[in-house]
């Protein structure tokens, strides 16, 4: 009997990407021995995401739609996992395209007892400076893995040294349900919570999570100034939720951020001439890091140019998260 796999896809206004995502999924599923179906959770989309997904899956993969009124990615994933019928679940975002051999590789390793897998994510660049920045940010943050991509695994102790995320993540459905049961919302708005870090950290404390360039996917990043800024603010908010905890190796950075950023903002208000100097210093420091990592001059230029903007937007998101934390302590969390 084939191992059953339900692909849970939370989407919000992803019509532009879903055709390619589902086509790539169908190819990967066709090369694997999973009995595969798709549960797409339409999280209040205002575009034709559901219709595009149904057309793309027709004749390729069984797909059903679960709808909810814009409650956020965490609750969309939760609804999809609860509705899934497969023994295993692949959490897959609407912008993520599996490489053709990915599921066949994972199927073989699951049969060998390695049951939890995080995707090796390639952020598309293709002349997109926002994509170049996002790719470099990930590869510099987790150089231990990206400098030497290989089949490996991590647990709770080594958790923060490896890339991870629920944009491409395979685990037994029962384990994911247990992780969701243990999840505690700290923000009153579930749309702002970090569902990646806390959920996967809980799983890593119980079973090793595997990672390999043979389980690979491609991620379509933001491609406009406005979407990049909005996404950066959101990343700051979820970063605080995921790493503003003592078990994270980034906790000292989080703790130091608020007094340092408040002092920098106060100094800039008193002496506005400091703002361009701070921006140039941040850009130069970012470009220097990329150069030391032996990347191309073009990558250094893109990273340095966007780093001040990202730092401000990400920082604003962290301050927003702090406000949400304060509200969450005064009122019951939504959910």
C-alpha positions as CSV (number, residue, x, y, z in Angstrom):
1,X,0.0,0.0,0.0
2,X,1.4,3.4,-1.0
3,X,2.3,6.0,1.7
4,X,-0.3,8.8,1.6
5,X,0.8,12.4,1.4
6,X,-1.4,15.4,1.7
7,X,0.0,18.7,0.5
8,X,-1.3,21.6,2.6
9,X,-1.1,25.0,0.8
10,X,-2.2,28.1,2.6
11,X,-2.7,30.9,0.1
12,X,-3.7,34.6,0.1
13,X,-3.7,36.3,-3.3
14,X,-1.2,34.0,-4.9
15,X,-3.0,33.5,-8.3
16,X,0.2,34.7,-10.1
17,X,2.3,31.8,-8.7
18,X,-0.1,28.9,-8.1
19,X,-0.1,27.6,-11.7
20,X,3.7,27.1,-11.7
21,X,3.6,25.8,-8.1
22,X,1.0,23.1,-8.7
23,X,2.6,22.1,-12.0
24,X,6.0,21.6,-10.3
25,X,4.2,19.7,-7.5
26,X,2.5,17.4,-10.0
27,X,5.8,16.6,-11.7
28,X,7.5,15.8,-8.4
29,X,4.6,13.7,-7.2
30,X,4.6,11.8,-10.4
31,X,8.2,10.7,-9.8
32,X,7.5,9.6,-6.2
33,X,5.6,6.6,-4.8
34,X,3.3,8.7,-2.6
35,X,-0.5,8.7,-3.1
36,X,-0.7,12.5,-3.2
37,X,-3.6,14.9,-2.8
38,X,-3.7,18.7,-2.2
39,X,-5.6,20.7,0.4
40,X,-5.5,24.3,-0.5
41,X,-6.6,26.7,2.2
42,X,-7.8,30.0,0.6
43,X,-7.2,32.6,3.4
44,X,-9.6,35.3,2.2
45,X,-8.0,35.9,-1.2
46,X,-9.4,38.7,-3.3
47,X,-7.9,37.3,-6.6
48,X,-8.7,34.1,-8.4
49,X,-6.3,31.9,-6.3
50,X,-8.8,29.1,-5.8
51,X,-9.9,29.0,-9.5
52,X,-6.3,29.1,-10.7
53,X,-5.4,26.2,-8.4
54,X,-8.3,24.1,-9.5
55,X,-7.5,24.6,-13.2
56,X,-3.8,23.8,-12.6
57,X,-4.5,20.6,-10.7
58,X,-7.2,19.3,-13.0
59,X,-6.2,15.9,-14.4
60,X,-3.0,16.0,-12.4
61,X,-3.7,15.9,-8.7
62,X,-6.8,15.6,-6.5
63,X,-7.4,19.1,-5.0
64,X,-9.9,20.4,-2.6
65,X,-10.5,23.9,-1.3
66,X,-10.9,24.9,2.3
67,X,-11.9,28.6,2.7
68,X,-11.4,30.9,5.7
69,X,-11.9,34.7,6.0
70,X,-8.4,36.1,6.1
71,X,-7.3,34.6,9.5
72,X,-3.6,34.4,8.7
73,X,-1.1,31.7,7.6
74,X,-0.9,30.0,10.9
75,X,-4.6,29.3,11.2
76,X,-4.7,28.5,7.5
77,X,-2.1,25.8,7.9
78,X,-3.8,24.5,11.0
79,X,-7.1,24.2,9.1
80,X,-5.4,22.4,6.2
81,X,-3.6,19.9,8.5
82,X,-6.8,19.2,10.3
83,X,-8.6,18.6,7.0
84,X,-5.8,16.5,5.5
85,X,-6.2,12.7,5.2
86,X,-2.6,11.7,4.4
87,X,-0.3,9.8,6.8
88,X,2.3,12.5,6.0
89,X,1.8,16.2,5.3
90,X,3.9,18.4,3.0
91,X,3.4,22.1,4.0
92,X,4.0,24.0,0.9
93,X,3.6,27.7,0.2
94,X,2.0,29.1,-2.9
95,X,5.3,30.7,-4.1
96,X,7.4,27.5,-3.7
97,X,8.1,25.1,-6.6
98,X,9.5,21.7,-5.8
99,X,12.4,20.4,-7.9
100,X,11.4,17.3,-9.9
101,X,13.3,14.7,-7.8
102,X,12.4,16.2,-4.4
103,X,9.6,13.9,-3.3
104,X,11.1,10.7,-4.7
105,X,14.2,11.5,-2.5
106,X,12.1,12.1,0.6
107,X,10.0,9.0,0.0
108,X,13.0,6.8,0.0
109,X,14.4,8.4,3.2
110,X,11.1,8.1,5.0
111,X,11.1,4.4,4.2
112,X,14.5,4.3,5.9
113,X,13.0,5.9,9.1
114,X,13.9,9.6,8.5
115,X,10.4,11.0,8.8
116,X,10.8,14.8,9.1
117,X,12.3,16.9,6.3
118,X,12.8,20.6,5.8
119,X,13.2,21.8,2.2
120,X,16.5,23.2,0.9
121,X,15.2,26.5,-0.5
122,X,16.7,28.3,-3.5
123,X,15.5,32.0,-3.5
124,X,15.2,33.0,-7.2
125,X,17.3,36.0,-8.1
126,X,17.2,36.5,-11.9
127,X,18.1,40.2,-11.9
128,X,15.7,40.9,-9.0
129,X,17.6,42.9,-6.3
130,X,15.0,42.0,-3.7
131,X,15.5,38.3,-4.5
132,X,19.2,38.7,-4.4
133,X,18.9,40.4,-1.0
134,X,16.6,37.7,0.4
135,X,18.9,34.9,-0.9
136,X,22.0,36.5,0.7
137,X,20.3,37.1,4.0
138,X,19.4,33.4,4.3
139,X,22.8,32.1,3.1
140,X,24.8,34.5,5.4
141,X,22.6,33.7,8.4
142,X,23.1,30.0,8.0
143,X,26.6,29.8,6.4
144,X,27.4,26.6,8.3
145,X,24.9,24.8,6.0
146,X,24.9,26.9,2.8
147,X,28.7,27.0,2.6
148,X,28.6,23.2,2.4
149,X,25.1,22.0,1.4
150,X,24.8,18.3,2.3
151,X,22.3,15.8,3.7
152,X,22.3,16.4,7.4
153,X,19.9,16.8,10.4
154,X,19.5,18.9,13.4
155,X,17.8,18.7,16.8
156,X,16.7,21.3,19.4
157,X,20.3,21.9,20.5
158,X,21.6,22.7,17.0
159,X,18.3,24.2,15.9
160,X,19.4,27.8,15.3
161,X,22.4,26.8,13.1
162,X,20.3,25.5,10.2
163,X,17.7,27.0,7.9
164,X,14.2,25.9,8.4
165,X,10.6,27.0,7.6
166,X,7.2,25.6,7.0
167,X,7.2,26.9,3.4
168,X,8.4,23.4,2.4
169,X,8.3,20.9,5.3
170,X,7.3,17.2,5.5
171,X,6.3,15.5,8.7
172,X,3.8,12.8,9.9
173,X,0.4,14.4,10.2
174,X,0.0,13.1,13.8
175,X,3.3,14.8,14.8
176,X,2.1,18.1,13.2
177,X,-1.2,17.9,15.1
178,X,0.6,17.4,18.3
179,X,2.8,20.4,17.6
180,X,-0.2,22.5,16.8
181,X,-1.8,21.3,20.1
182,X,1.3,22.5,22.0
183,X,1.5,25.9,20.2
184,X,0.6,28.9,22.2
185,X,-0.3,32.2,20.6
186,X,1.5,35.2,22.2
187,X,0.0,37.8,19.9
188,X,-3.7,38.7,20.1
189,X,-3.7,38.7,16.2
190,X,-2.9,35.2,14.8
191,X,-2.0,36.8,11.5
192,X,1.2,38.1,13.0
193,X,2.5,35.0,14.8
194,X,5.6,33.1,13.8
195,X,4.3,29.6,12.9
196,X,7.7,28.5,11.5
197,X,10.2,28.8,14.4
198,X,8.1,27.8,17.4
199,X,6.4,24.9,15.6
200,X,9.6,23.4,14.2
201,X,11.5,24.0,17.4
202,X,8.9,21.9,19.3
203,X,9.2,19.1,16.7
204,X,13.1,19.2,16.9
205,X,12.9,18.6,20.6
206,X,11.2,15.2,19.8
207,X,12.7,14.0,16.5
208,X,15.6,15.0,14.3
209,X,14.8,17.2,11.4
210,X,16.5,16.4,8.1
211,X,17.8,18.7,5.4
212,X,19.3,18.0,2.0
213,X,20.0,19.7,-1.3
214,X,18.2,16.6,-2.8
215,X,15.0,17.8,-1.2
216,X,15.1,21.2,-3.0
217,X,12.6,23.8,-4.1
218,X,12.6,27.3,-5.6
219,X,11.0,30.3,-3.9
220,X,9.7,33.3,-5.9
221,X,10.5,36.4,-3.7
222,X,8.9,39.8,-3.7
223,X,9.7,41.8,-6.8
224,X,8.5,45.3,-6.0
225,X,9.5,48.0,-3.6
226,X,6.2,48.1,-1.8
227,X,5.9,44.3,-1.4
228,X,9.5,44.1,-0.2
229,X,8.9,46.7,2.5
230,X,5.6,45.2,3.7
231,X,7.1,41.7,3.8
232,X,10.2,43.1,5.7
233,X,7.9,44.6,8.4
234,X,6.1,41.4,8.7
235,X,9.3,39.5,9.0
236,X,10.3,41.7,11.9
237,X,7.1,41.0,13.7
238,X,7.3,37.3,13.3
239,X,11.1,37.4,14.2
240,X,10.3,38.8,17.6
241,X,7.6,36.2,18.2
242,X,9.9,33.4,17.2
243,X,13.2,34.5,18.6
244,X,12.2,36.8,21.5
245,X,12.5,33.6,23.7
246,X,15.5,32.6,25.8
247,X,15.9,29.3,24.0
248,X,16.9,31.1,20.8
249,X,20.5,32.0,20.1
250,X,19.2,35.3,18.7
251,X,17.6,36.3,22.0
252,X,20.5,38.5,23.1
253,X,20.2,40.3,19.7
254,X,16.5,40.8,20.3
255,X,17.0,42.1,23.8
256,X,19.6,44.5,22.7
257,X,17.7,45.8,19.7
258,X,15.1,47.8,21.5
259,X,17.3,50.1,23.6
260,X,19.8,50.5,20.7
261,X,17.2,51.3,18.2
262,X,15.4,53.7,20.5
263,X,18.7,55.5,21.2
264,X,19.5,55.7,17.4
265,X,16.0,57.1,16.7
266,X,16.3,59.7,19.5
267,X,19.8,60.7,18.2
268,X,18.4,61.0,14.7
269,X,15.5,63.3,15.8
270,X,18.0,65.5,17.6
271,X,20.5,65.6,14.7
272,X,18.7,64.7,11.4
273,X,22.1,64.9,9.7
274,X,22.9,61.6,11.3
275,X,20.3,59.7,9.2
276,X,22.2,59.6,5.9
277,X,25.4,58.8,7.7
278,X,23.8,55.9,9.5
279,X,22.3,54.7,6.3
280,X,25.6,54.8,4.4
281,X,27.4,53.1,7.3
282,X,24.9,50.3,7.3
283,X,25.1,49.9,3.5
284,X,28.9,49.8,3.6
285,X,28.9,47.3,6.4
286,X,26.5,45.0,4.6
287,X,28.4,45.2,1.3
288,X,31.6,44.4,3.2
289,X,30.1,41.3,4.7
290,X,29.1,40.0,1.3
291,X,32.5,40.7,-0.1
292,X,34.2,38.8,2.7
293,X,31.8,35.9,1.9
294,X,33.4,35.9,-1.6
295,X,30.2,36.8,-3.4
296,X,30.0,38.9,-6.6
297,X,30.3,42.7,-6.7
298,X,26.7,42.9,-8.0
299,X,25.5,40.9,-5.0
300,X,27.4,43.2,-2.6
301,X,25.9,46.2,-4.3
302,X,22.3,44.9,-4.0
303,X,22.7,43.8,-0.5
304,X,24.3,47.0,0.7
305,X,21.8,49.2,-1.1
306,X,18.8,47.4,0.4
307,X,20.1,46.7,3.9
308,X,19.3,50.1,5.4
309,X,15.7,49.9,4.1
310,X,15.3,46.3,5.3
311,X,16.8,47.3,8.7
312,X,14.3,50.1,9.2
313,X,11.3,48.0,8.0
314,X,12.3,44.9,10.0
315,X,12.9,47.1,13.1
316,X,9.5,48.7,12.7
317,X,8.0,45.2,12.6
318,X,9.8,44.2,15.8
319,X,8.5,47.3,17.6
320,X,5.0,46.3,16.3
321,X,5.6,42.9,17.7
322,X,6.5,44.3,21.1
323,X,3.2,46.2,21.1
324,X,1.3,43.0,20.2
325,X,3.1,41.1,23.0
326,X,2.0,43.8,25.5
327,X,-1.6,43.5,24.2
328,X,-1.5,39.8,24.3
329,X,-0.6,39.8,28.0
330,X,-3.6,41.9,28.7
331,X,-6.2,40.0,26.7
332,X,-6.9,36.4,25.6
333,X,-5.3,35.4,22.3
334,X,-7.5,35.1,19.2
335,X,-7.8,31.8,17.5
